[in-house]
Amino acid sequence: MTKPLTIEIDEAAAEQLARIANDLGETPEQFAARAVTASIDSFESNVFLARRAKGIDRGAAIAWLKEVRERPGAPEPDADDRLPDGYVRTR
């Protein structure tokens, strides 16, 4: 689904847009739509990464995982997801 959008850009930008789109074999509208989509995707990725970089509340995450593990009918961990017998945490 597409939705029309009208924007005003300065003449120099419009000329650059037309030239680049022409070089790529696209209409200026096609190129602008693709460029806006890429810019939005990039922005959303940056917001996601910034949130991720803040870290998580490890205590809340561990509590949630324990709660999920103890739910009735919760599956057992796969064999390769279990710690070996005698495992000692080093940090």
C-alpha positions as CSV (number, residue, x, y, z in Angstrom):
1,M,0.0,0.0,0.0
2,T,1.3,3.5,-0.8
3,K,0.2,6.8,0.4
4,P,0.7,10.1,-1.5
5,L,2.9,12.7,0.2
6,T,3.7,16.2,-1.1
7,I,6.8,18.0,0.2
8,E,8.7,21.1,-0.8
9,I,12.4,21.0,-1.3
10,D,14.8,23.6,-2.5
11,E,15.6,23.8,-6.2
12,A,19.2,22.5,-5.8
13,A,18.0,19.4,-3.9
14,A,15.3,18.8,-6.5
15,E,17.9,19.0,-9.3
16,Q,20.1,16.5,-7.5
17,L,17.2,14.3,-6.8
18,A,16.2,14.3,-10.5
19,R,19.8,13.7,-11.6
20,I,20.5,10.8,-9.2
21,A,17.1,9.2,-10.0
22,N,17.7,9.4,-13.7
23,D,21.2,7.9,-13.3
24,L,19.5,4.9,-11.5
25,G,16.8,4.6,-14.0
26,E,14.1,5.7,-11.6
27,T,11.6,8.5,-11.3
28,P,12.4,11.2,-8.7
29,E,9.3,10.0,-6.8
30,Q,10.6,6.4,-6.8
31,F,14.0,7.4,-5.6
32,A,12.6,9.7,-3.0
33,A,10.3,7.1,-1.6
34,R,13.2,4.6,-1.4
35,A,15.5,7.1,0.2
36,V,12.8,8.1,2.8
37,T,12.2,4.4,3.6
38,A,15.9,3.8,4.1
39,S,16.2,6.8,6.3
40,I,13.3,5.7,8.5
41,D,14.7,2.2,8.7
42,S,18.1,3.6,9.7
43,F,16.6,5.9,12.3
44,E,14.6,3.1,13.8
45,S,17.6,0.9,13.9
46,N,19.6,3.6,15.7
47,V,16.8,4.0,18.3
48,F,16.8,0.2,18.8
49,L,20.6,0.1,19.2
50,A,20.6,3.0,21.6
51,R,18.0,1.3,23.8
52,R,19.9,-1.9,23.6
53,A,23.1,-0.2,24.6
54,K,21.5,1.1,27.8
55,G,21.5,-2.5,28.9
56,I,18.8,-4.3,30.8
57,D,17.7,-4.8,34.3
58,R,19.6,-8.1,34.8
59,G,17.7,-9.0,38.0
60,A,14.3,-8.5,36.3
61,A,15.4,-10.6,33.3
62,I,16.7,-13.4,35.5
63,A,13.5,-13.3,37.6
64,W,11.4,-13.5,34.4
65,L,13.4,-16.4,33.0
66,K,13.0,-18.3,36.3
67,E,9.3,-17.6,36.3
68,V,9.0,-18.9,32.7
69,R,11.0,-22.0,33.5
70,E,8.7,-22.8,36.4
71,R,5.4,-22.4,34.6
72,P,3.3,-25.6,34.4
73,G,4.0,-27.4,31.1
74,A,7.3,-25.5,30.5
75,P,9.6,-27.5,28.3
76,E,12.9,-28.8,29.6
77,P,16.0,-27.2,28.3
78,D,17.7,-28.9,25.4
79,A,20.7,-31.0,26.3
80,D,23.1,-28.5,24.8
81,D,21.5,-25.7,26.9
82,R,22.4,-27.3,30.2
83,L,25.5,-26.6,32.2
84,P,27.9,-29.6,32.6
85,D,28.0,-31.4,35.9
86,G,30.6,-29.7,38.2
87,Y,30.4,-26.4,36.3
88,V,31.8,-23.5,38.4
89,R,31.1,-19.9,37.5
90,T,34.4,-18.0,37.2
91,R,33.2,-14.5,37.6
